């Protein structure tokens, strides 16, 4: 639904799982909210992710954190994004240009002004 720009439908469909704390549902709706310019709402939802993130979700979690941090210039989430993306296996970081780009932007001394 999200890739078809049916954001409201996706949010309605995933409201229950989000309330139940489902990580995947939260990451999907964070993506939807960012796509529709609802950046603060995306951050608010991101901040509800308080449990440890399973290893197999570190990549999507790290990307969501990076996007929220970069869009909103949020230092706390920036640190979470760096930790998540830098914690991925070295081979994944080396082979994925997007991860390298996100880490470069997040680690840049002038990250608040870039983007």
N, C-alpha and C positions, 0 to 999 in steps of 0.2 A: 504493500500500500504506500509506503514512504517513497519508494522509487517511482511510483505513479502519481506523486504529488497529492495523495489523499491523506493529508496529515491529520485532519480532524478525525477521520474514520480510524486511523491507526491509533491515535491517542485514546479514543473511546474504547476500542478493542483491547488495548493494553492497560486500561485504568485499573482493573482488578489485579493483574499481576504486579503492577507497579506498587499498589497499596500493600501487596503481600511481600514486597521487597525483592522481586525478581530482577536480577542484575541485567539480563539480556533485554528485558522490556524497558528498563531505565535507559540503557545505552541507545536503544532504538529511538526512544522519544527525545532524548537529548539531541540526537542527530536531526530529528524532525524539527525540533524547536530552533536549532541553529539555522536550518535551511529556510525557516520562515521568519528569521530575524528576531525571534523571541529569546535573545541571548541571556537575559537575566533569569528567565524561567528555566532555561537550560542549566544555568549555573545552580539555581536552587535545587533542581532535581539531582544534579551531579553531587551536590553536597550531602544528599541523603544516602549516598553509597558509603557506608561506614564499616561494613564487614570486610574482611580480607578478600581480595579478588583471586579466584582460582587461576592457576598458572595459564590455563588455556584461554582465559579471557583478558590476560594482561595486555595483549596488543590492542584489541578494540577499546579497552579501558584507557590505555595510554593515549591513543589517538583522540578519544573523546576529551580527555583531560587537556591535551595539547590545544585542541580547537577552542575549548571554553577559555582556557588561560589566555590564548592569543587574541581572541575576540574581545575579551573583557579586561585584559591586562591584570589578571588576578594572580598575585604572587603565591598565595597558598596553593592554588591549583597548579600553578607553574611547577612548583616543587614536586607535587604529586605526579605530574606528567613526566618530568625528567626521571624521577625514580622508577616509574613504571616502564618507560621506554628504554632507559639505560639498563634495566634489569632483565631485558630480553636476552636470549642467547646471542653471543657475539656474531655468529654466522647469520642470524636473522637481521641484525642491525647492519652488518656489512652488505648484505644482499638486497636490502630494501631501501631504495632511495628516499622514500617518504619518511621513514623513521629517521634517517640521517638528516633530512631537511628539517623535520620538527625539532630534533635535538639541537641542531645548529641555531635555529631561531630562538628556542627557549633558553639556550645557554649564552646567547649574545648579550654582551654588556648593555646594549641599548635596546633590549627586547621590548621595552614598553613603547618605544617609538617606531619599531619596525612593523611591517605587515601592512 
